[in-house]
């Protein structure tokens, strides 16, 4: 390590760094313009009918939509930008000239990796902190100004474990009134139900965090298996459950910063929730996707640094196929993790490990 020296940042490095990032941001800007236009055409009827103000459409919807879109396809844009720019250098024999002049391929990678560091840092900041805040505003806007998404945040039938052995079932929960048409609290022992509390038109009070109902029924099963019923009035109970937990977990966790997500995961583990795998997949993916930027950059440079007969088009075709296969692998292994077939951390990082192997192979085959 004593003889190790960080490479300097020379004119050629600044040129590659500037062109790489410039191509990346230009590609994102172009695709965002296209996506926004098509998205607006699709939803303009909802905006008009529900009288969404232009200011809200621009600042509450599209301004918060763009960070999510950038991060969702950051790896693809990085890959395309890397291949497009490097392939152009190879086609003009500039890479051959660099290597003939004594520059090693490893040294050539230096400005690319600095560019990948900048992109992955941006992606990490978006994933961990920025996007959760923008998603909250986006959700509020869609609930107010999109007909097809009015009640998307809640299922009709909600079933949650609030502590080991105790489950809550709610049907037809209305967010505006904080009222459920049916409310049931079930307690199990040795996989058998021993007590059930049922109430119609139960209401949640956000200030006291308590559930109330004018009437409720209590069912109890004795040791011989016989059931006993009793009618009661004025239910007033406090549950170990936040009102936000009634929302669909997949959508709820996307509105949480990494700190909130970690706390929520610890809370659900303590309750013995069956949604833990979904939360862990979200947690791990927020780090795995930004880390993939370096892997995709190495694949892109190694693949497109050699001049071939097909030119830039061939490189972009092969590179895009590899990138989409990476996205497909991610979705594939995530479903395995959510189903419990694989540990979430392993499932999320497997595609990165596979494509790291591909990157190392292509790096070894790259012109030296």
C-alpha positions in Angstrom: 0.0 0.0 0.0 3.0 2.3 0.5 3.6 2.4 -3.3 -0.1 3.1 -4.1 -0.8 6.5 -5.6 -4.2 7.8 -6.5 -4.4 8.7 -10.2 -4.3 12.4 -11.0 -7.3 14.1 -12.7 -5.9 15.2 -16.1 -7.4 16.9 -19.1 -8.3 13.5 -20.6 -10.0 12.4 -17.3 -12.0 15.6 -17.2 -13.1 15.1 -20.8 -14.3 11.5 -20.2 -15.9 12.4 -16.9 -17.7 15.4 -18.4 -18.9 13.5 -21.5 -20.0 10.5 -19.5 -22.1 12.5 -17.0 -23.3 14.9 -19.8 -24.6 11.9 -21.9 -26.2 10.4 -18.8 -28.2 13.6 -17.9 -29.0 14.4 -21.5 -30.5 10.8 -21.9 -32.5 11.3 -18.7 -33.8 14.7 -19.8 -34.9 13.5 -23.2 -36.7 10.4 -21.9 -38.3 12.4 -19.1 -39.8 14.9 -21.6 -41.2 12.0 -23.6 -42.6 10.2 -20.5 -44.2 13.4 -19.1 -45.9 14.2 -22.4 -47.3 10.6 -22.7 -48.3 10.6 -19.0 -50.1 13.9 -19.3 -52.0 12.8 -22.4 -53.1 9.7 -20.5 -54.3 11.5 -17.4 -55.5 14.9 -18.7 -59.1 13.7 -18.6 -58.9 13.0 -14.9 -57.1 16.3 -14.2 -59.7 18.3 -16.2 -62.8 16.5 -14.7 -61.6 16.7 -11.1 -60.4 20.3 -11.7 -56.8 19.8 -10.7 -55.0 23.2 -10.6 -52.1 23.6 -13.1 -49.8 24.6 -10.2 -50.7 21.3 -8.4 -50.2 19.3 -11.6 -46.7 20.7 -12.1 -45.4 21.1 -8.6 -47.3 18.4 -6.6 -47.4 15.7 -9.3 -44.8 16.0 -12.0 -42.1 17.6 -9.9 -42.4 14.7 -7.5 -42.8 12.1 -10.2 -39.5 12.9 -11.9 -37.1 11.9 -9.0 -38.8 8.5 -8.8 -38.5 8.0 -12.5 -34.8 9.0 -12.6 -34.0 6.6 -9.8 -36.1 3.8 -11.2 -34.1 3.7 -14.5 -30.8 5.2 -13.3 -29.0 1.9 -14.0 -30.3 1.7 -17.6 -29.4 5.4 -18.3 -25.9 4.9 -16.9 -25.5 1.8 -19.1 -26.7 3.5 -22.2 -24.7 6.7 -21.6 -21.5 4.6 -20.9 -21.9 2.4 -24.0 -22.9 5.3 -26.3 -20.0 7.5 -25.3 -17.3 4.7 -25.1 -18.4 3.1 -28.3 -18.1 6.4 -30.1 -14.5 6.7 -28.7 -13.7 3.1 -29.9 -15.2 3.7 -33.3 -13.0 6.8 -33.8 -10.0 4.7 -32.6 -9.4 7.1 -29.7 -9.2 4.2 -27.2 -6.6 2.5 -29.3 -4.6 5.7 -29.3 -4.9 5.9 -25.5 -3.8 2.4 -24.9 -0.9 2.7 -27.5 0.3 5.8 -25.7 0.9 3.7 -22.6 -2.4 4.2 -20.7 -3.6 1.0 -19.1 -7.2 -0.1 -19.3 -7.5 0.1 -15.5 -6.3 3.8 -15.7 -8.9 4.4 -18.4 -11.6 3.3 -16.0 -10.7 5.9 -13.4 -12.9 8.8 -14.7 -15.7 6.4 -15.5 -15.7 5.2 -11.9 -15.7 8.8 -10.7 -18.7 9.4 -12.8 -20.3 6.2 -11.5 -19.6 7.4 -7.9 -21.4 10.7 -8.6 -24.4 8.8 -10.2 -24.6 6.2 -7.4 -24.4 8.9 -4.7 -27.3 10.8 -6.4 -29.3 7.5 -6.6 -28.6 6.7 -3.0 -29.7 10.1 -1.8 -32.9 9.8 -3.9 -33.6 6.2 -2.6 -33.0 6.8 1.1 -34.4 10.3 1.7 -35.7 12.3 -1.3 -38.2 9.9 -3.0 -40.0 8.9 0.2 -40.9 12.6 0.7 -41.9 13.1 -2.9 -44.0 9.9 -2.8 -46.2 11.3 0.0 -47.1 14.3 -2.0 -47.6 12.2 -5.1 -50.0 9.8 -3.2 -52.0 12.7 -1.8 -52.3 14.3 -5.3 -53.4 11.0 -6.9 -56.0 10.3 -4.2 -57.5 13.7 -4.8 -57.2 14.1 -8.6 -57.3 10.6 -10.1 -60.5 8.7 -10.3 -58.9 5.3 -10.7 -56.7 5.7 -7.6 -59.2 7.2 -5.1 -58.8 4.3 -2.6 -55.7 2.7 -3.8 -53.9 3.0 -0.4 -56.3 0.6 1.4 -57.5 -2.9 0.6 -61.2 -3.7 1.2 -60.1 -6.6 3.5 -57.3 -5.7 5.9 -55.7 -8.4 8.1 -52.8 -7.5 10.4 -51.0 -9.2 13.2 -50.6 -6.6 16.0 -48.7 -8.9 18.4 -47.8 -12.6 18.5 -51.1 -14.6 18.6 -53.3 -11.5 18.1 -54.8 -10.5 14.8 -56.9 -7.6 13.6 -59.4 -7.9 10.7 -61.0 -4.8 9.2 -63.4 -4.6 6.3 -64.1 -1.5 4.2 -62.0 1.1 6.0 -62.6 4.7 5.0 -59.7 7.0 5.4 -61.7 10.2 5.4 -64.0 9.2 8.3 -61.5 6.8 9.9 -64.3 4.3 10.1 -64.5 0.5 9.4 -67.7 -1.2 8.5 -66.5 -4.4 10.3 -63.9 -4.8 13.0 -62.7 -8.1 14.5 -59.9 -8.8 17.0 -58.9 -12.4 17.2 -56.6 -14.2 19.7 -55.0 -17.6 19.0 -53.4 -20.2 21.3 -51.7 -23.3 19.8 -53.1 -22.3 16.4 -56.6 -22.4 17.6 -58.8 -19.3 18.1 -59.8 -18.8 21.7 -61.3 -15.3 21.7 -62.9 -13.0 19.1 -64.2 -9.5 19.5 -66.4 -8.3 16.7 -68.0 -4.9 16.1 -69.8 -3.1 13.3 -69.0 0.5 12.3 -65.9 0.8 14.5 -64.3 4.2 14.4 -60.7 5.3 15.0 -59.8 8.5 16.9 -56.5 10.0 15.6 -56.1 12.1 18.7 -56.5 9.4 21.3 -55.4 6.5 19.0 -58.3 4.5 20.3 -61.0 2.4 18.5 -64.6 2.8 19.5 -68.0 1.2 18.7 -71.5 1.5 20.2 -72.0 -2.3 20.3 -69.7 -5.3 20.1 -69.8 -9.1 20.5 -67.4 -11.2 22.5 -66.9 -14.9 21.6 -64.8 -17.1 23.8 -64.0 -20.8 23.4 -63.4 -22.9 26.6 -61.0 -25.8 27.0 -63.7 -28.3 25.9 -64.2 -26.4 22.6 -67.6 -24.9 23.5 -68.3 -21.3 22.4 -69.7 -18.6 24.6 -71.3 -15.4 23.3 -71.9 -12.1 25.1 -73.1 -8.7 23.9 -71.5 -5.5 25.2 -71.9 -1.7 24.7 -69.4 1.1 24.2 -66.3 -0.5 22.9 -63.2 1.6 23.7 -59.8 0.0 23.1 -56.2 0.9 22.4 -54.3 -1.3 20.0 -50.6 -1.6 19.2 -51.2 -0.5 15.7 -50.6 2.8 13.8 -53.3 3.9 11.4 -50.8 4.0 8.6 -50.1 0.3 9.0 -53.6 -0.3 7.6 -52.4 0.8 4.2 -51.0 -1.6 1.7 -47.5 -2.4 3.0 -45.9 -2.3 -0.4 -47.1 1.3 -1.0 -46.7 2.4 2.6 -42.9 1.5 2.8 -42.2 3.5 -0.3 -43.1 6.7 1.5 -40.7 6.0 4.4 -37.1 7.4 4.7 -34.5 4.8 5.5 -34.6 5.7 9.2 -38.4 5.3 9.3 -38.1 2.1 7.3 -35.6 0.6 9.8 -37.8 1.6 12.7 -40.9 0.1 11.0 -39.0 -3.1 10.3 -38.0 -3.5 14.0 -41.6 -2.8 15.0 -43.0 -5.4 12.6 -40.5 -8.0 13.8 -41.6 -7.4 17.4 -45.2 -8.0 16.3 -44.3 -11.1 14.4 -45.7 -9.7 11.2 -45.9 -11.8 8.0 -44.9 -8.7 5.9 -41.2 -8.7 7.1 -39.8 -10.1 3.9 -41.4 -7.3 1.8 -40.0 -4.7 4.1 -36.5 -6.2 4.0 -36.6 -6.4 0.2 -37.3 -2.7 0.0 -34.6 -2.0 2.6 -31.9 -3.9 0.7 -32.9 -2.7 -2.7 -32.3 0.9 -1.7 -28.6 0.0 -1.4 -28.3 -2.7 -4.0 -29.5 -0.6 -7.0 -27.1 2.3 -6.5 -24.2 -0.2 -6.0 -25.1 -1.7 -9.4 -24.1 1.5 -11.0 -20.4 0.6 -10.7 -21.0 -2.9 -12.1 -23.0 -1.7 -15.1 -20.3 1.0 -15.8 -17.6 -1.7 -15.8 -19.7 -3.9 -18.1 -20.5 -0.9 -20.4 -16.9 0.2 -20.8 -15.5 -3.3 -21.2 -18.1 -4.2 -23.8 -18.0 -1.1 -25.9 -14.2 -0.3 -25.8 -13.4 -2.6 -28.7 -14.1 -1.4 -32.2 -16.5 -3.9 -34.0 -18.1 -4.0 -37.5 -21.5 -3.2 -36.1 -20.3 0.0 -34.5 -22.3 1.9 -31.8 -25.6 0.2 -32.7 -24.3 -3.3 -32.0 -22.9 -2.2 -28.6 -26.1 -0.4 -27.6 -28.2 -3.5 -28.7 -26.1 -5.9 -26.7 -25.8 -3.6 -23.7 -29.5 -2.8 -23.6 -30.3 -6.6 -23.6 -27.9 -7.1 -20.7 -29.3 -4.2 -18.8 -32.9 -5.4 -19.2 -31.9 -8.9 -18.3 -30.4 -7.4 -15.1 -33.8 -5.7 -14.3 -35.6 -9.0 -15.0 -33.3 -10.9 -12.7 -33.9 -8.3 -9.9 -37.7 -8.7 -10.2 -37.4 -12.5 -10.4 -35.3 -12.8 -7.2 -37.4 -10.2 -5.3 -40.5 -12.4 -5.8 -38.5 -15.4 -4.4 -37.6 -13.3 -1.3 -41.2 -12.0 -0.8 -42.4 -15.6 -1.0 -40.0 -16.8 1.6 -38.0 -19.0 -0.7 -34.7 -17.0 -0.2 -33.4 -14.7 2.5 -34.3 -11.1 1.3 -30.7 -9.8 1.6 -29.3 -12.6 -0.5 -32.1 -12.5 -3.1 -31.7 -8.7 -3.7 -27.9 -8.9 -4.0 -27.8 -12.1 -6.2 -28.2 -10.2 -9.5 -25.4 -7.8 -8.5 -23.1 -10.8 -7.8 -24.1 -12.5 -11.1 -23.4 -9.4 -13.2 -20.2 -8.7 -11.3 -19.0 -12.0 -12.6 -20.1 -10.9 -16.1 -18.3 -7.6 -15.6 -15.0 -9.2 -14.5 -15.2 -11.6 -17.5 -15.7 -8.7 -20.0 -13.0 -6.7 -18.3 -10.5 -9.5 -18.8 -11.5 -9.7 -22.5 -11.3 -5.9 -23.0 -8.4 -4.5 -25.1 -5.3 -3.9 -23.0 
